[in-house]
Amino acid sequence: MRSEDEVAEYRSQVLGAKVFGHTCRGVDPDCACRKECEFEVSAFEACIPRDFWFIKPGSVKHNVGVFDDVVKVYCARLRVAKRHGYGLALLGDNGVGKTMFLSYVLAQAVRDGFTAYYTTLPRLDHDIKRGFRDQVANARLAWMLTSDFLAIDEMGKEHFQHAGDSFMRTQLERILKERYDDGSPTLLASNADAGSLGKVYGATIESILNGKYQVAALEPGDFRRRLREAMDTAMGYK
C-alpha cells in the first residue's frame, strides 16, 4: 500500500520526466502523453507490479488458453463484472502466470477509468496490523480496499495455514464477504486448488468462490525461467 504522499511524489516525478517535456506541456488532458502519465500514476497507486504495467497479449506464451478464454474475455466485460461483482480466481503452481494475469486485468481496468488495488496476502496481513498503531495507514488501507477491482495474490501460503493465523483468516473472510455483498469484484490467485482454499479459509470462502467467481486452473510451467532466459540473453550472460 502506498501513501497519498508517495503517490503525489511519484506524480511529480512522472510529470517532470514525461509530460512537461512534451509539446502540450501537460496542459491538454486529451493528449496521449497526459493519459499515459495518468495511467502510470494510477498503476503506481494501485500497487500493480511494475513489470506488468504494459503487458501485451503477444507477451503471453504460457497458459495462453486461460489468458484468451478467461482473462481477455473478463477484460472485455469489465463493466459487466463491475456492475454484478463478478470475480476471478486463478489457481496454479508458482511461475505459471497468475500475477501477470491479475496485473493485466487491473491495468486494463485502470485504463478504462476504474480504480484498482493489488496486494498479496502477506502484504495485506502486514498492512492490517500496521493499522493498529497508525490510524492514517488504517484509513488509507480501508479506502484502497473499496477499489472497483481488488486483487489478492499469494493466497494459501503455508504460514497462513496454521491455527494461530485465525485473525487473518477472519479478516480475509470479512473483506471478501463485504465485497461480495456489495457487488464489488475481487480477483484471487493461489497455489492451492478451490477445495484446499475452502479448508484453509473456511466454508464462507468456498461458498463465495462457488457464487460470483470464474475459477481457472493454470497448467504447470515456469514463466520465471523464461524471464531468466530473456535476461541472460539481454545481458550477454549466454
C-alpha positions in Angstrom: 0.0 0.0 0.0 1.3 3.4 -0.9 0.5 6.6 1.0 -1.0 9.7 -0.6 2.3 11.5 -0.2 4.1 8.7 -2.1 1.6 8.9 -4.9 1.9 12.7 -5.1 5.7 12.5 -5.2 5.5 9.9 -8.0 3.1 12.0 -9.9 5.5 14.9 -9.7 8.3 12.7 -11.0 6.3 11.4 -13.9 5.1 14.8 -14.9 8.6 16.2 -14.9 10.0 13.3 -16.8 7.3 12.7 -19.4 4.6 15.4 -19.7 6.4 18.7 -19.3 8.9 17.7 -21.9 6.1 17.0 -24.4 4.7 19.5 -26.9 1.5 20.0 -24.9 3.4 20.6 -21.6 0.9 18.5 -19.8 -1.9 21.1 -20.3 -4.1 19.1 -22.8 -6.0 16.4 -20.8 -6.7 14.6 -24.1 -3.1 14.4 -25.1 -1.7 10.8 -25.2 1.3 11.8 -23.1 -1.0 13.1 -20.3 -3.2 10.0 -20.5 -0.1 7.7 -20.2 1.1 9.7 -17.3 -2.2 9.4 -15.5 -2.2 5.6 -16.2 1.3 5.2 -14.7 0.3 7.2 -11.6 -2.8 5.2 -11.2 -0.9 1.9 -11.7 1.6 3.0 -9.1 -1.1 3.9 -6.6 -2.9 0.6 -7.3 0.4 -1.2 -6.5 0.2 -3.2 -9.7 3.7 -4.8 -10.1 5.6 -2.5 -12.4 6.9 -5.4 -14.6 3.3 -5.9 -15.8 2.1 -2.4 -16.5 2.5 -2.7 -20.2 2.0 -6.4 -20.9 0.6 -7.1 -24.3 -1.4 -10.2 -25.3 1.6 -11.3 -27.5 3.8 -11.4 -24.4 1.8 -14.4 -23.1 3.5 -17.6 -24.1 2.2 -20.0 -21.3 -1.3 -20.8 -20.3 -2.4 -18.9 -23.5 -5.8 -20.8 -23.4 -6.7 -19.4 -20.0 -5.5 -16.0 -21.0 -7.6 -16.0 -24.2 -10.7 -17.7 -22.8 -10.9 -16.3 -19.3 -8.6 -13.2 -18.8 -9.2 -11.4 -22.1 -12.9 -12.2 -22.0 -13.2 -10.8 -18.5 -11.3 -7.7 -19.6 -13.7 -7.2 -22.5 -16.6 -7.2 -20.0 -15.2 -5.2 -17.1 -18.3 -3.0 -16.8 -20.5 -6.1 -16.6 -18.1 -7.6 -14.0 -18.2 -4.3 -12.0 -22.0 -4.0 -12.2 -22.6 -7.5 -10.8 -19.5 -8.1 -8.7 -18.1 -11.0 -10.8 -14.6 -12.0 -9.8 -11.8 -14.3 -10.9 -9.9 -17.0 -9.1 -6.6 -18.1 -10.8 -5.2 -21.3 -9.3 -1.9 -22.9 -10.1 1.8 -23.5 -9.2 4.5 -20.9 -8.8 5.6 -19.3 -12.0 2.6 -20.1 -14.2 1.5 -16.5 -14.8 -1.1 -15.8 -12.1 0.4 -12.5 -11.1 0.8 -11.4 -14.7 -2.8 -12.2 -15.5 -4.1 -10.4 -12.4 -1.9 -7.4 -13.3 -3.2 -7.4 -16.9 -6.8 -7.2 -15.7 -6.1 -4.4 -13.2 -4.1 -2.4 -15.8 -7.0 -2.7 -18.3 -9.4 -1.6 -15.5 -7.3 1.4 -14.7 -7.1 2.4 -18.4 -10.9 2.1 -18.6 -11.3 4.6 -15.7 -11.9 2.2 -12.8 -10.0 2.2 -9.5 -7.9 -0.8 -8.6 -5.7 -2.2 -5.9 -3.2 -5.1 -6.0 -1.9 -6.8 -2.8 -0.6 -10.1 -1.6 -2.0 -11.9 1.4 1.3 -11.5 3.4 1.3 -7.8 2.5 -2.4 -7.4 3.4 -1.6 -9.1 6.8 1.2 -6.6 7.3 -0.9 -3.6 6.4 -3.8 -4.5 8.6 -1.5 -5.0 11.6 0.3 -1.8 10.8 -3.1 0.0 11.1 -3.3 -1.0 14.7 -0.8 1.8 15.6 -1.2 4.1 12.5 -4.7 5.5 12.0 -3.7 7.2 8.8 -2.4 4.0 7.3 -5.5 2.2 8.6 -7.8 4.7 6.9 -5.7 4.5 3.7 -6.0 0.7 3.6 -9.7 0.8 4.2 -10.0 3.2 1.2 -7.9 1.1 -1.1 -9.9 -2.0 -0.2 -13.0 -0.3 -1.6 -11.4 0.0 -5.1 -13.6 -1.0 -8.0 -11.3 -4.0 -8.6 -9.3 -5.6 -5.8 -6.7 -8.4 -6.4 -5.3 -10.5 -3.6 -2.4 -12.6 -4.7 -0.5 -15.4 -2.9 -3.5 -16.9 -1.0 -2.9 -20.2 0.6 0.7 -19.5 1.6 2.0 -22.1 4.1 2.3 -19.7 7.0 -1.4 -18.7 6.8 -2.5 -22.3 7.2 -1.9 -22.7 10.9 -4.4 -22.2 13.8 -2.5 -19.2 15.0 -3.5 -17.3 11.9 -7.2 -17.3 12.6 -7.1 -13.5 12.9 -6.0 -13.1 9.3 -8.5 -15.7 8.1 -11.2 -13.8 9.8 -10.1 -10.5 8.2 -9.9 -12.1 4.8 -13.4 -13.6 5.2 -14.7 -10.1 6.2 -13.1 -8.4 3.2 -14.3 -10.9 0.7 -17.8 -11.2 2.2 -18.3 -7.4 2.3 -17.2 -7.0 -1.3 -19.3 -10.0 -2.4 -22.4 -8.5 -0.7 -21.6 -5.0 -2.1 -21.2 -6.4 -5.7 -17.5 -5.3 -5.9 -15.3 -7.6 -8.0 -12.3 -9.3 -6.3 -9.6 -11.2 -8.1 -7.8 -14.0 -6.3 -4.7 -16.1 -7.0 -3.4 -19.1 -5.2 -1.2 -22.1 -5.4 -3.9 -24.2 -3.8 -7.0 -25.6 -5.5 -10.5 -24.5 -4.7 -11.2 -27.3 -2.3 -8.0 -26.6 -0.3 -8.8 -22.9 -0.1 -12.1 -23.8 1.4 -10.4 -26.0 4.0 -7.8 -23.2 4.9 -10.2 -20.2 4.9 -13.5 -21.8 5.8 -16.9 -22.6 4.3 -17.7 -18.9 3.6 -14.8 -18.5 1.2 -15.7 -21.8 -0.5 -19.3 -20.6 -0.9 -18.1 -17.2 -2.3 -15.9 -18.9 -4.9 -18.9 -21.0 -6.0 -21.0 -17.9 -6.4 -19.7 -15.0 -8.4 -16.3 -16.3 -9.4 -14.9 -17.7 -12.6 -12.3 -20.2 -11.4 -9.5 -21.1 -13.8 -6.7 -23.6 -13.2 -3.4 -22.8 -14.9 -1.1 -25.5 -16.2 2.3 -26.1 -14.7 5.3 -24.4 -16.3 7.8 -21.9 -15.0 7.2 -18.5 -16.5 10.0 -17.0 -14.4 12.5 -19.4 -16.0 11.7 -17.8 -19.4 12.2 -14.4 -17.9 15.6 -15.5 -16.7 16.5 -16.8 -20.1 15.4 -13.4 -21.6 17.6 -11.6 -19.0 20.6 -13.8 -19.8 20.3 -13.1 -23.5 19.8 -9.3 -23.0 22.7 -9.0 -20.6 25.0 -11.2 -22.6 25.4 -13.9 -19.9 24.8 -16.5 -22.6 
